[in-house]
Amino acid sequence: MSTVSTPSGMPGSKRAGALPTAIVTASYRGDFERCRLLCESIDTRVSGHTRHLILVEGADVPLFRQLAGPRREIVDERDVLPWWLRAFPDPTNFGRRRIWLQPKGPPLRGWHVQQLRRFAVAASIDETVMVNVDSDVVFFRPFAVADLVDEGRVRFYRVPAEHHEILPHLRDEHAAWSRKAGELLGITAPRETSVGYIATVIAWRTDTARDMARRIEAVTGRSYLAALAATRTLSECTIYGRFVDEVEGRPDRHLASPDRLCRIYWAGEALDAAALDRFVDALEPGQVAAGIQSFTRTDPALIRRAAGLA
């Protein structure tokens, strides 16, 4: 596995307490137009980052290259993932989708492999902070990435599960993700957690990500990517969250916060223009982005108009 190239001469934030920060998005061709909209909103409203990395499967690189620019790089997953994990046409849907085959575990879908890409990039880049942003997110308000840092501590999203906007839709899955995170990290108790760590705009420290990878390797006796690829019960946010809360023991690195940067439309019918306007108008004061999940089939053109990027 090779590492992602390091930034050279890229402008960063000059704000006090700022740390070198990369924005990272895992995407695929089905989300291309939404990812294009995300890029436009970042270029218009986000400041202080060194670069924006878009992580895609090798076959999608030519399509996504049109989004590349002075501070945006398209990263082929073959440059960050191990050689033994490769994508093939999925015979169960006549090759319309992709499946990732490996000798070390079960076949994986795109959602699982997107998480592996994030883990691999977090462990390899030189920036201190990595902001994970889903490809169906759009920034509606100005956002300086330096706002994620307070006296060297990075804002760490953590909220009681009953107040989490995603977990009510994924209660059983969250319990399984939490148990698996505990297994990978060698946490014996509690086996589950009532805390939610999942968000569509979320900051990680890369030094913490590397420590987390070493912990997984020490617990499992395998490379961290092999251990992660051995299961389809995977939530990168939950693994990172439980590591910070229950293993790391470094209060100088993180500042826990229940504040959501992004309001999410997680499930339901496609939003029409009026419903989308109401959703955006309901953004809370600290929320700078909206995530309209792609599987709701909301028209990207309507999202573009609502974001003032038409």
TORLO-893522 format. One record per residue (C-alpha): residue number from 1; residue in one letter; chain; x, y, z. Coordinates in pm, whole numbers, plus 50000, padded with zeros to 5 digits. Layout:
! residues N
{r NUM, 'a', 'A', {X, Y, Z}},
...
***
This chain:
! residues 310
{r 1, 'm', 'A', {50000, 50000, 50000}},
{r 2, 's', 'A', {50138, 50340, 49904}},
{r 3, 't', 'A', {50061, 50662, 50083}},
{r 4, 'v', 'A', {49878, 50967, 49956}},
{r 5, 's', 'A', {50109, 51246, 49845}},
{r 6, 't', 'A', {50176, 51519, 50098}},
{r 7, 'p', 'A', {50070, 51878, 50034}},
{r 8, 's', 'A', {50330, 52121, 49911}},
{r 9, 'g', 'A', {50292, 52494, 49947}},
{r 10, 'm', 'A', {49917, 52481, 50000}},
{r 11, 'p', 'A', {49770, 52772, 50195}},
{r 12, 'g', 'A', {49625, 52684, 50532}},
{r 13, 's', 'A', {49432, 52882, 50789}},
{r 14, 'k', 'A', {49625, 53155, 50966}},
{r 15, 'r', 'A', {49384, 53161, 51257}},
{r 16, 'a', 'A', {49527, 53115, 51604}},
{r 17, 'g', 'A', {49529, 52751, 51707}},
{r 18, 'a', 'A', {49474, 52622, 51354}},
{r 19, 'l', 'A', {49611, 52279, 51267}},
{r 20, 'p', 'A', {49686, 52154, 50914}},
{r 21, 't', 'A', {49356, 52008, 50797}},
{r 22, 'a', 'A', {49252, 51800, 50495}},
{r 23, 'i', 'A', {48893, 51742, 50387}},
{r 24, 'v', 'A', {48829, 51383, 50277}},
{r 25, 't', 'A', {48531, 51247, 50082}},
{r 26, 'a', 'A', {48474, 50887, 49977}},
{r 27, 's', 'A', {48248, 50870, 49671}},
{r 28, 'y', 'A', {48148, 50668, 49364}},
{r 29, 'r', 'A', {48006, 50731, 49020}},
{r 30, 'g', 'A', {47644, 50705, 49133}},
{r 31, 'd', 'A', {47701, 51010, 49354}},
{r 32, 'f', 'A', {47904, 51207, 49102}},
{r 33, 'e', 'A', {47665, 51499, 49054}},
{r 34, 'r', 'A', {47614, 51527, 49430}},
{r 35, 'c', 'A', {47990, 51518, 49481}},
{r 36, 'r', 'A', {48032, 51792, 49219}},
{r 37, 'l', 'A', {47785, 52004, 49416}},
{r 38, 'l', 'A', {47976, 51935, 49738}},
{r 39, 'c', 'A', {48297, 52051, 49570}},
{r 40, 'e', 'A', {48137, 52374, 49451}},
{r 41, 's', 'A', {48003, 52444, 49800}},
{r 42, 'i', 'A', {48347, 52379, 49955}},
{r 43, 'd', 'A', {48514, 52609, 49703}},
{r 44, 't', 'A', {48256, 52879, 49776}},
{r 45, 'r', 'A', {48215, 52855, 50153}},
{r 46, 'v', 'A', {48489, 52651, 50324}},
{r 47, 's', 'A', {48827, 52797, 50419}},
{r 48, 'g', 'A', {49151, 52702, 50593}},
{r 49, 'h', 'A', {49202, 52348, 50461}},
{r 50, 't', 'A', {49519, 52234, 50285}},
{r 51, 'r', 'A', {49339, 52021, 50026}},
{r 52, 'h', 'A', {49030, 51814, 49951}},
{r 53, 'l', 'A', {49086, 51445, 49876}},
{r 54, 'i', 'A', {48816, 51249, 49692}},
{r 55, 'l', 'A', {48860, 50873, 49733}},
{r 56, 'v', 'A', {48715, 50655, 49457}},
{r 57, 'e', 'A', {48745, 50314, 49297}},
{r 58, 'g', 'A', {48998, 50289, 49018}},
{r 59, 'a', 'A', {48733, 50259, 48746}},
{r 60, 'd', 'A', {48577, 50589, 48862}},
{r 61, 'v', 'A', {48899, 50791, 48855}},
{r 62, 'p', 'A', {48861, 50920, 48495}},
{r 63, 'l', 'A', {48509, 51049, 48567}},
{r 64, 'f', 'A', {48608, 51222, 48891}},
{r 65, 'r', 'A', {48924, 51378, 48747}},
{r 66, 'q', 'A', {48711, 51661, 48612}},
{r 67, 'l', 'A', {48660, 51771, 48974}},
{r 68, 'a', 'A', {49036, 51796, 49041}},
{r 69, 'g', 'A', {49194, 52136, 49093}},
{r 70, 'p', 'A', {49471, 52327, 49273}},
{r 71, 'r', 'A', {49347, 52207, 49612}},
{r 72, 'r', 'A', {49150, 51897, 49512}},
{r 73, 'e', 'A', {49300, 51556, 49441}},
{r 74, 'i', 'A', {49130, 51242, 49312}},
{r 75, 'v', 'A', {49274, 50941, 49495}},
{r 76, 'd', 'A', {49257, 50596, 49338}},
{r 77, 'e', 'A', {49174, 50343, 49609}},
{r 78, 'r', 'A', {49443, 50114, 49464}},
{r 79, 'd', 'A', {49699, 50364, 49594}},
{r 80, 'v', 'A', {49579, 50335, 49955}},
{r 81, 'l', 'A', {49421, 49990, 49993}},
{r 82, 'p', 'A', {49612, 49658, 50000}},
{r 83, 'w', 'A', {49661, 49466, 49675}},
{r 84, 'w', 'A', {49447, 49175, 49790}},
{r 85, 'l', 'A', {49122, 49380, 49800}},
{r 86, 'r', 'A', {48992, 49443, 49447}},
{r 87, 'a', 'A', {48666, 49548, 49283}},
{r 88, 'f', 'A', {48476, 49337, 49029}},
{r 89, 'p', 'A', {48136, 49362, 48858}},
{r 90, 'd', 'A', {47871, 49220, 49090}},
{r 91, 'p', 'A', {47709, 48920, 48918}},
{r 92, 't', 'A', {47402, 48939, 49144}},
{r 93, 'n', 'A', {47283, 49257, 48967}},
{r 94, 'f', 'A', {47422, 49193, 48618}},
{r 95, 'g', 'A', {47736, 49396, 48685}},
{r 96, 'r', 'A', {47553, 49727, 48744}},
{r 97, 'r', 'A', {47722, 49755, 49083}},
{r 98, 'r', 'A', {48062, 49655, 49216}},
{r 99, 'i', 'A', {48169, 49400, 49472}},
{r 100, 'w', 'A', {48509, 49379, 49642}},
{r 101, 'l', 'A', {48661, 49033, 49673}},
{r 102, 'q', 'A', {48946, 48930, 49900}},
{r 103, 'p', 'A', {49114, 48618, 50038}},
{r 104, 'k', 'A', {49095, 48745, 50396}},
{r 105, 'g', 'A', {48721, 48788, 50453}},
{r 106, 'p', 'A', {48372, 48813, 50303}},
{r 107, 'p', 'A', {48282, 49001, 49984}},
{r 108, 'l', 'A', {48238, 49371, 50058}},
{r 109, 'r', 'A', {48003, 49634, 49917}},
{r 110, 'g', 'A', {48093, 49990, 49830}},
{r 111, 'w', 'A', {47981, 50129, 50166}},
{r 112, 'h', 'A', {48223, 49903, 50352}},
{r 113, 'v', 'A', {48514, 49982, 50121}},
{r 114, 'q', 'A', {48452, 50357, 50147}},
{r 115, 'q', 'A', {48514, 50320, 50519}},
{r 116, 'l', 'A', {48837, 50128, 50459}},
{r 117, 'r', 'A', {48956, 50408, 50229}},
{r 118, 'r', 'A', {48898, 50663, 50506}},
{r 119, 'f', 'A', {49087, 50454, 50760}},
{r 120, 'a', 'A', {49379, 50410, 50520}},
{r 121, 'v', 'A', {49401, 50778, 50427}},
{r 122, 'a', 'A', {49370, 50891, 50789}},
{r 123, 'a', 'A', {49667, 50671, 50877}},
{r 124, 's', 'A', {49883, 50797, 50590}},
{r 125, 'i', 'A', {49843, 51173, 50537}},
{r 126, 'd', 'A', {50059, 51435, 50706}},
{r 127, 'e', 'A', {49782, 51678, 50803}},
{r 128, 't', 'A', {49700, 51676, 51175}},
{r 129, 'v', 'A', {49323, 51686, 51118}},
{r 130, 'm', 'A', {49107, 51503, 50866}},
{r 131, 'v', 'A', {48750, 51622, 50817}},
{r 132, 'n', 'A', {48533, 51343, 50678}},
{r 133, 'v', 'A', {48255, 51484, 50459}},
{r 134, 'd', 'A', {48005, 51258, 50285}},
{r 135, 's', 'A', {47960, 51317, 49913}},
{r 136, 'd', 'A', {47591, 51403, 49947}},
{r 137, 'v', 'A', {47662, 51693, 50184}},
{r 138, 'v', 'A', {47639, 52057, 50076}},
{r 139, 'f', 'A', {47776, 52355, 50270}},
{r 140, 'f', 'A', {47507, 52621, 50300}},
{r 141, 'r', 'A', {47700, 52858, 50528}},
{r 142, 'p', 'A', {48061, 52978, 50559}},
{r 143, 'f', 'A', {48280, 52737, 50751}},
{r 144, 'a', 'A', {48640, 52779, 50866}},
{r 145, 'v', 'A', {48799, 52443, 50949}},
{r 146, 'a', 'A', {49002, 52616, 51222}},
{r 147, 'd', 'A', {48676, 52636, 51419}},
{r 148, 'l', 'A', {48719, 52262, 51483}},
{r 149, 'v', 'A', {49025, 52331, 51700}},
{r 150, 'd', 'A', {49034, 52482, 52048}},
{r 151, 'e', 'A', {49381, 52525, 52203}},
{r 152, 'g', 'A', {49511, 52225, 52010}},
{r 153, 'r', 'A', {49215, 52002, 52088}},
{r 154, 'v', 'A', {49000, 51881, 51799}},
{r 155, 'r', 'A', {48623, 51892, 51824}},
{r 156, 'f', 'A', {48500, 51536, 51880}},
{r 157, 'y', 'A', {48134, 51460, 51804}},
{r 158, 'r', 'A', {47963, 51263, 52079}},
{r 159, 'v', 'A', {47596, 51266, 52176}},
{r 160, 'p', 'A', {47362, 51046, 52384}},
{r 161, 'a', 'A', {47192, 50799, 52152}},
{r 162, 'e', 'A', {46843, 50925, 52236}},
{r 163, 'h', 'A', {46941, 51267, 52100}},
{r 164, 'h', 'A', {47107, 51134, 51786}},
{r 165, 'e', 'A', {46920, 51200, 51460}},
{r 166, 'i', 'A', {47059, 50897, 51274}},
{r 167, 'l', 'A', {47050, 50619, 51534}},
{r 168, 'p', 'A', {46670, 50592, 51563}},
{r 169, 'h', 'A', {46676, 50468, 51202}},
{r 170, 'l', 'A', {46961, 50224, 51275}},
{r 171, 'r', 'A', {46909, 50106, 51631}},
{r 172, 'd', 'A', {46989, 49738, 51572}},
{r 173, 'e', 'A', {47275, 49819, 51337}},
{r 174, 'h', 'A', {47424, 50063, 51587}},
{r 175, 'a', 'A', {47423, 49799, 51861}},
{r 176, 'a', 'A', {47605, 49556, 51630}},
{r 177, 'w', 'A', {47853, 49824, 51516}},
{r 178, 's', 'A', {47927, 49912, 51877}},
{r 179, 'r', 'A', {47985, 49549, 51975}},
{r 180, 'k', 'A', {48219, 49496, 51681}},
{r 181, 'a', 'A', {48410, 49816, 51763}},
{r 182, 'g', 'A', {48460, 49684, 52115}},
{r 183, 'e', 'A', {48591, 49353, 51980}},
{r 184, 'l', 'A', {48836, 49519, 51742}},
{r 185, 'l', 'A', {48964, 49752, 52013}},
{r 186, 'g', 'A', {48982, 49493, 52291}},
{r 187, 'i', 'A', {48721, 49667, 52507}},
{r 188, 't', 'A', {48574, 49408, 52740}},
{r 189, 'a', 'A', {48298, 49620, 52894}},
{r 190, 'p', 'A', {48058, 49768, 52815}},
{r 191, 'r', 'A', {47989, 49554, 52511}},
{r 192, 'e', 'A', {47758, 49820, 52370}},
{r 193, 't', 'A', {47738, 50194, 52414}},
{r 194, 's', 'A', {47442, 50429, 52434}},
{r 195, 'v', 'A', {47652, 50708, 52285}},
{r 196, 'g', 'A', {47633, 50808, 51918}},
{r 197, 'y', 'A', {47940, 50912, 51721}},
{r 198, 'i', 'A', {47805, 50905, 51364}},
{r 199, 'a', 'A', {47792, 51224, 51158}},
{r 200, 't', 'A', {47828, 51322, 50793}},
{r 201, 'v', 'A', {48074, 51605, 50867}},
{r 202, 'i', 'A', {48316, 51490, 51136}},
{r 203, 'a', 'A', {48677, 51558, 51236}},
{r 204, 'w', 'A', {48945, 51301, 51317}},
{r 205, 'r', 'A', {49300, 51349, 51436}},
{r 206, 't', 'A', {49539, 51154, 51216}},
{r 207, 'd', 'A', {49774, 51076, 51507}},
{r 208, 't', 'A', {49477, 50925, 51687}},
{r 209, 'a', 'A', {49385, 50729, 51372}},
{r 210, 'r', 'A', {49735, 50583, 51359}},
{r 211, 'd', 'A', {49722, 50491, 51728}},
{r 212, 'm', 'A', {49381, 50332, 51667}},
{r 213, 'a', 'A', {49525, 50126, 51380}},
{r 214, 'r', 'A', {49809, 50004, 51602}},
{r 215, 'r', 'A', {49558, 49912, 51874}},
{r 216, 'i', 'A', {49349, 49706, 51629}},
{r 217, 'e', 'A', {49663, 49526, 51514}},
{r 218, 'a', 'A', {49772, 49453, 51872}},
{r 219, 'v', 'A', {49427, 49316, 51962}},
{r 220, 't', 'A', {49362, 49111, 51647}},
{r 221, 'g', 'A', {49714, 49005, 51551}},
{r 222, 'r', 'A', {49647, 49117, 51192}},
{r 223, 's', 'A', {49705, 49430, 50991}},
{r 224, 'y', 'A', {49435, 49680, 51079}},
{r 225, 'l', 'A', {49294, 49679, 50724}},
{r 226, 'a', 'A', {49279, 49299, 50721}},
{r 227, 'a', 'A', {49098, 49304, 51056}},
{r 228, 'l', 'A', {48850, 49565, 50934}},
{r 229, 'a', 'A', {48795, 49391, 50600}},
{r 230, 'a', 'A', {48712, 49066, 50781}},
{r 231, 't', 'A', {48368, 49198, 50877}},
{r 232, 'r', 'A', {48075, 49372, 50715}},
{r 233, 't', 'A', {47963, 49498, 51057}},
{r 234, 'l', 'A', {48153, 49820, 51037}},
{r 235, 's', 'A', {48109, 50183, 51142}},
{r 236, 'e', 'A', {48424, 50390, 51120}},
{r 237, 'c', 'A', {48275, 50668, 51334}},
{r 238, 't', 'A', {48183, 50423, 51609}},
{r 239, 'i', 'A', {48527, 50259, 51611}},
{r 240, 'y', 'A', {48700, 50598, 51628}},
{r 241, 'g', 'A', {48458, 50723, 51893}},
{r 242, 'r', 'A', {48499, 50424, 52121}},
{r 243, 'f', 'A', {48875, 50440, 52080}},
{r 244, 'v', 'A', {48884, 50805, 52187}},
{r 245, 'd', 'A', {48640, 50757, 52475}},
{r 246, 'e', 'A', {48752, 50421, 52613}},
{r 247, 'v', 'A', {49109, 50353, 52501}},
{r 248, 'e', 'A', {49310, 50661, 52404}},
{r 249, 'g', 'A', {49311, 50851, 52733}},
{r 250, 'r', 'A', {49438, 51174, 52576}},
{r 251, 'p', 'A', {49216, 51468, 52684}},
{r 252, 'd', 'A', {49474, 51700, 52529}},
{r 253, 'r', 'A', {49378, 51575, 52183}},
{r 254, 'h', 'A', {48999, 51603, 52177}},
{r 255, 'l', 'A', {48717, 51824, 52298}},
{r 256, 'a', 'A', {48385, 51637, 52312}},
{r 257, 's', 'A', {48090, 51823, 52163}},
{r 258, 'p', 'A', {47724, 51729, 52096}},
{r 259, 'd', 'A', {47691, 52002, 51833}},
{r 260, 'r', 'A', {47615, 51881, 51483}},
{r 261, 'l', 'A', {47777, 52065, 51196}},
{r 262, 'c', 'A', {47539, 51909, 50943}},
{r 263, 'r', 'A', {47164, 51857, 50947}},
{r 264, 'i', 'A', {47072, 51527, 50785}},
{r 265, 'y', 'A', {46769, 51417, 50587}},
{r 266, 'w', 'A', {46828, 51052, 50649}},
{r 267, 'a', 'A', {46523, 50874, 50508}},
{r 268, 'g', 'A', {46190, 50941, 50342}},
{r 269, 'e', 'A', {46046, 51052, 50013}},
{r 270, 'a', 'A', {46231, 51279, 49773}},
{r 271, 'l', 'A', {46208, 51642, 49885}},
{r 272, 'd', 'A', {46041, 51886, 49650}},
{r 273, 'a', 'A', {46150, 52251, 49633}},
{r 274, 'a', 'A', {45917, 52368, 49912}},
{r 275, 'a', 'A', {46008, 52082, 50147}},
{r 276, 'l', 'A', {46377, 52135, 50077}},
{r 277, 'd', 'A', {46348, 52506, 50158}},
{r 278, 'r', 'A', {46178, 52421, 50488}},
{r 279, 'f', 'A', {46451, 52169, 50569}},
{r 280, 'v', 'A', {46727, 52423, 50503}},
{r 281, 'd', 'A', {46546, 52699, 50692}},
{r 282, 'a', 'A', {46549, 52470, 50998}},
{r 283, 'l', 'A', {46931, 52459, 51013}},
{r 284, 'e', 'A', {47040, 52541, 51367}},
{r 285, 'p', 'A', {47277, 52836, 51431}},
{r 286, 'g', 'A', {47587, 52615, 51451}},
{r 287, 'q', 'A', {47503, 52402, 51148}},
{r 288, 'v', 'A', {47691, 52492, 50832}},
{r 289, 'a', 'A', {47583, 52208, 50601}},
{r 290, 'a', 'A', {47293, 51985, 50504}},
{r 291, 'g', 'A', {47316, 51621, 50407}},
{r 292, 'i', 'A', {47036, 51502, 50181}},
{r 293, 'q', 'A', {47092, 51127, 50158}},
{r 294, 's', 'A', {47127, 51021, 49797}},
{r 295, 'f', 'A', {46895, 50722, 49834}},
{r 296, 't', 'A', {46603, 50959, 49906}},
{r 297, 'r', 'A', {46637, 51051, 49533}},
{r 298, 't', 'A', {46603, 51423, 49598}},
{r 299, 'd', 'A', {46689, 51606, 49275}},
{r 300, 'p', 'A', {47045, 51751, 49295}},
{r 301, 'a', 'A', {46926, 52044, 49083}},
{r 302, 'l', 'A', {46683, 52141, 49360}},
{r 303, 'i', 'A', {46958, 52114, 49620}},
{r 304, 'r', 'A', {47182, 52333, 49402}},
{r 305, 'r', 'A', {46913, 52599, 49380}},
{r 306, 'a', 'A', {46841, 52589, 49754}},
{r 307, 'a', 'A', {47216, 52628, 49821}},
{r 308, 'g', 'A', {47238, 52934, 49596}},
{r 309, 'l', 'A', {47485, 52760, 49363}},
{r 310, 'a', 'A', {47267, 52740, 49053}},
***
